Amino acid sequence: MEDQFGNNIFFVPCNCGAEVLVITHDKRDKDWNISSHTDDFYNLQNNAWEIFKHRVVLVWKILVGREYSFYDILVSDKNMQELMTFVKENM
C-alpha cells in the first residue's frame, strides 16, 4: 500500500486486535518508520492508578535486573511472512 507521498506502508495487526504495527518506507530518504498504535478502547480501560502502578513495577524490575518488556505484540505466521516479503521488496 502507498500513502499520498508514494511511500510504502505495511500494517501488522496484533492477533488480539488491540495493537497494530505500522511500517513505512520512505522511498526518497530510504528511511524506515516503525510505530505501534493501540486501539483507544484498550487504552482507556486502565485508570491513572493502574498505569502508575504498572510503571513503578517496570522501574523496579529494571533496578533489580529482572526481565521486563514495555510492549508486546503477537503476530501470526501469515502476517510475519507478509512483513518479511514487504521488507525484502523495499530494500
Secondary structure, DSSP 4 states (H G I P E B T S, - for coil): -B-TTS-EEEEEE-TTSSEEEEEEEETTTTEEEEEEEE-HHHHTTS-HHHHHHHHHHHHHHHHHT----S------HHHHHHHHHHHHHH-
